[in-house]
Amino acid sequence: MTHNSEAATVATEAGSTVPGGGTAAATSVCANCGAGILPDQSFCEACGFELVPTAPPAPATVEELASPITLSRSIQADLPDDVEDTLEMRRPCQSCGGTVGADGYCETCGTKATSERDHYTEHPASWAAACCDRGIRHHRNEDATAIAAEPTPGSRAVLVVCDGVSTSQDSDVAALAGARAARDVLVAQKPAGLGLPASRAAALAGALESATARANAAVIENTAADSDNAASCTFAAAVIEGDLVVFGNVGDSRVYWIPDAGQAEAPQELSRDDSVAQFRIAAGVSREQAENGPQAHAITKWLGRDSPDFKPRTGSITVTSGGWLMVCSDGLWNYVSAAEDMQTLVSDLSRAASEPLALAESLVRWANEQGGKDNISVALARH
C-alpha cells in the first residue's frame, strides 16, 4: 500500500510514492501493473507481483535483529491485551497443532513458530472476535486489530482495524498503537445524544472523530522525530449498540454489514475507500477494472505525521436482521470486494465456523489460500 494525493504526494510511472510530496527513486516499473518499484523490493506494493530485486537489501538494523515481539522504541506492550497475557504460554503449532517448545520450534513437526505479532486473535466476548495475520508474502505484520465488547450478546462492541503503509518506517508499531488508542476512546465514550436515534448516531459519530484524532496522535507519537518516511496507516472502525451501527474510515480499510443469507436486508459496504481505485470508480470505471489497475491500492488519506487530512468519513445504519458487522483490511477484501460476494463467502464459511472467532480465523485462512499477498485483518461482531 502506498500514499497518493495531489496535495501531499507525487507519483510517477518511474517512481514510488512517498509521503510529503516526493518520490523515492525507482529504476524500473512492475512488469505486471506498471507501478514504480524501488531497487530492493521483492514484491510490487501495488499488485503484489513477485519481483527480482535489482539492489541488495539494506543491512538489518539492531531493531530488526531483535526479537520479533519487541518491535520498536516506545511501545513495549505491542500486542493486544489478551495476547500479552499469554506470551509465556506454550502455543499450538500453526502447521500441525502440536506444542511449540521453548526454542520456538514445534516439538512434533519441527516447524518454526510464527511470532505472536505475526498472527494473533482477540475474543473479548462470545459474540465478537478478531484475527490478524501476516499473510504469506510479507515479512512482517503491519496490520492491527483492537476490539472490545460487553458480555451480553448484541449489547455494545467496538471494532478497529489499522493497516500500516508498508513503505513507511515503523508502520507495524504505529498501526497497533493507533488501533488500540482508538479502541480505548470508543470504549470510554458512550454518548447518548438527546436520546433520539438520529441524535445518538450523531453523538457516536463525534466519538469516532475523536477516536480517529487520538489514533492519529498515537501514530505520530510512535514515529521517530528524525524519520524521513513517517509511519502511517489506514483506519476503519465501527461501533454497534443494539440495532445501531456507526462507522468511519480513513484510507482503504473497510466496514461491511453482512446479513445472513436469505434475509430481506441487502449486504452493504458501509465505508468508502480513500484511494485511487475509488476515485476511478466514481469516475465511471468498473469496480473490477479500477481495483486491479495501476496504483489501485494507493490511498489518498491516511493517519500519520505527514497526513494532510485525517478526518474520517462517518455514517450510520439501523440493522434489523441477524448478521455480521465486519471491519477488515484489504488483505481480505482484495480477494472478495463486492458486498454480495463477501456475503456469499461468509455464508459458505459459517456453515463450518459459526462462532465469531472461528469465522474470523476461517476468513483469514481463506485469504491466505488465495495467495496471502498482503497482511490480513478481520474483526467481527454478531447481531
QUILINDA-V181103 format. One record per pair of residues at least 4 apart in sequence whose ideal C-beta (glycine too) atoms are under 6 Angstrom apart, sorted by sequence separation. I is the first residue (numbers start at 0). J is the second residue. If there is no record, write none. Layout:
I_J ; I_J
//
This chain:
4_8 ; 17_21 ; 36_40 ; 59_63 ; 65_69 ; 78_82 ; 92_96 ; 100_104 ; 105_109 ; 113_117 ; 115_119 ; 133_137 ; 169_173 ; 170_174 ; 184_188 ; 222_226 ; 258_262 ; 280_284 ; 284_288 ; 286_290 ; 288_292 ; 302_306 ; 327_331 ; 329_333 ; 332_336 ; 345_349 ; 348_352 ; 349_353 ; 367_371 ; 3_8 ; 28_33 ; 29_34 ; 42_47 ; 43_48 ; 59_64 ; 78_83 ; 91_96 ; 92_97 ; 104_109 ; 105_110 ; 113_118 ; 149_154 ; 193_198 ; 239_244 ; 272_277 ; 279_284 ; 284_289 ; 290_295 ; 301_306 ; 327_332 ; 335_340 ; 352_357 ; 2_8 ; 10_16 ; 17_23 ; 99_105 ; 100_106 ; 122_128 ; 149_155 ; 164_170 ; 192_198 ; 258_264 ; 280_286 ; 335_341 ; 352_358 ; 3_10 ; 28_35 ; 29_36 ; 36_43 ; 42_49 ; 70_77 ; 76_83 ; 92_99 ; 104_111 ; 133_140 ; 163_170 ; 192_199 ; 222_229 ; 238_245 ; 302_309 ; 8_16 ; 14_22 ; 15_23 ; 97_105 ; 98_106 ; 121_129 ; 148_156 ; 163_171 ; 191_199 ; 222_230 ; 246_254 ; 300_308 ; 27_36 ; 34_43 ; 41_50 ; 89_98 ; 90_99 ; 97_106 ; 103_112 ; 237_246 ; 257_266 ; 280_289 ; 335_344 ; 349_358 ; 352_361 ; 366_375 ; 15_25 ; 25_35 ; 40_50 ; 97_107 ; 120_130 ; 147_157 ; 192_202 ; 279_289 ; 11_22 ; 14_25 ; 25_36 ; 34_45 ; 41_52 ; 131_142 ; 163_174 ; 236_247 ; 256_267 ; 13_25 ; 25_37 ; 26_38 ; 95_107 ; 119_131 ; 146_158 ; 190_202 ; 218_230 ; 363_375 ; 3_16 ; 7_20 ; 9_22 ; 32_45 ; 39_52 ; 92_105 ; 95_108 ; 99_112 ; 131_144 ; 161_174 ; 235_248 ; 255_268 ; 256_269 ; 276_289 ; 348_361 ; 2_16 ; 23_37 ; 29_43 ; 32_46 ; 94_108 ; 118_132 ; 145_159 ; 276_290 ; 363_377 ; 1_16 ; 31_46 ; 38_53 ; 39_54 ; 129_144 ; 234_249 ; 254_269 ; 362_377 ; 2_18 ; 12_28 ; 38_54 ; 94_110 ; 117_133 ; 144_160 ; 161_177 ; 190_206 ; 254_270 ; 31_48 ; 39_56 ; 129_146 ; 161_178 ; 233_250 ; 235_252 ; 237_254 ; 253_270 ; 92_110 ; 143_161 ; 188_206 ; 233_251 ; 359_377 ; 29_48 ; 159_178 ; 233_252 ; 235_254 ; 275_294 ; 276_295 ; 15_35 ; 142_162 ; 214_234 ; 359_379 ; 14_35 ; 127_148 ; 251_272 ; 13_35 ; 15_37 ; 141_163 ; 159_181 ; 248_270 ; 275_297 ; 117_140 ; 159_182 ; 211_234 ; 246_269 ; 250_273 ; 251_274 ; 116_140 ; 123_147 ; 124_148 ; 141_165 ; 274_298 ; 355_379 ; 121_146 ; 123_148 ; 157_182 ; 184_209 ; 185_210 ; 273_298 ; 124_150 ; 126_152 ; 184_210 ; 273_299 ; 355_381 ; 26_53 ; 273_300 ; 157_185 ; 127_156 ; 141_170 ; 157_186 ; 181_210 ; 184_213 ; 141_171 ; 143_174 ; 139_171 ; 143_175 ; 334_366 ; 82_115 ; 141_174 ; 145_178 ; 180_213 ; 181_214 ; 145_179 ; 180_214 ; 143_178 ; 147_182 ; 203_238 ; 235_270 ; 331_366 ; 334_369 ; 330_366 ; 78_115 ; 82_119 ; 145_182 ; 177_214 ; 180_217 ; 147_186 ; 81_121 ; 177_217 ; 207_247 ; 176_217 ; 177_218 ; 204_245 ; 271_312 ; 79_121 ; 203_245 ; 1_44 ; 330_373 ; 330_374 ; 331_375 ; 173_218 ; 176_221 ; 200_245 ; 330_375 ; 68_114 ; 290_336 ; 331_377 ; 67_114 ; 68_115 ; 251_298 ; 173_221 ; 250_298 ; 328_376 ; 67_116 ; 172_221 ; 250_300 ; 327_377 ; 249_300 ; 250_301 ; 326_378 ; 185_238 ; 325_379 ; 177_232 ; 181_236 ; 264_320 ; 323_379 ; 324_380 ; 173_230 ; 168_226 ; 174_232 ; 262_320 ; 173_232 ; 168_228 ; 170_230 ; 249_309 ; 322_382 ; 167_228 ; 169_230 ; 168_230 ; 170_232 ; 249_311 ; 258_320 ; 259_321 ; 167_230 ; 248_311 ; 259_322 ; 167_231 ; 247_311 ; 258_322 ; 318_382 ; 257_322 ; 247_313 ; 257_323 ; 164_231 ; 234_302 ; 246_314 ; 257_325 ; 163_232 ; 162_232 ; 231_301 ; 232_302 ; 245_315 ; 255_325 ; 268_338 ; 161_232 ; 162_233 ; 267_338 ; 231_303 ; 244_316 ; 254_326 ; 266_338 ; 161_234 ; 230_303 ; 266_339 ; 229_303 ; 243_317 ; 244_318 ; 253_327 ; 160_235 ; 229_304 ; 242_317 ; 229_305 ; 242_318 ; 252_328 ; 266_342 ; 159_236 ; 251_329 ; 158_237 ; 253_332 ; 244_324 ; 157_238 ; 222_304 ; 156_239 ; 255_338 ; 218_302 ; 257_341 ; 155_240 ; 218_303 ; 219_304 ; 239_324 ; 257_342 ; 255_341 ; 260_346 ; 215_302 ; 237_324 ; 214_302 ; 257_345 ; 237_326 ; 162_252 ; 235_326 ; 160_252 ; 42_136 ; 215_309 ; 71_169 ; 74_172 ; 77_175 ; 211_311 ; 71_172 ; 70_172 ; 74_176 ; 207_313 ; 204_313 ; 200_315 ; 177_302 ; 239_380 ; 73_221 ; 0_164 ; 0_165 ; 1_166 ; 160_326 ; 162_328 ; 158_326 ; 160_328 ; 142_328 ; 134_330 ; 17_228 ; 18_229 ; 160_376 ; 160_378 ; 158_378 ; 156_380 ; 128_355 ; 127_355 ; 128_356 ; 130_359 ; 129_359 ; 130_360 ; 128_359 ; 132_363 ; 135_367 ; 142_374 ; 144_376 ; 146_378 ; 130_363 ; 141_374 ; 122_356 ; 140_374 ; 142_376 ; 144_378 ; 135_371 ; 136_372 ; 134_371 ; 137_374 ; 134_373 ; 134_374 ; 133_374 ; 134_375 ; 132_375 ; 131_376 ; 130_377 ; 45_294 ; 129_378 ; 45_296 ; 128_379 ; 127_380 ; 126_381 ; 34_293 ; 33_293 ; 34_294 ; 32_293 ; 3_275 ; 19_305 ; 18_305 ; 3_297 ; 4_299 ; 0_296 ; 1_297 ; 2_298 ; 3_299 ; 7_307 ; 6_307 ; 47_372
//
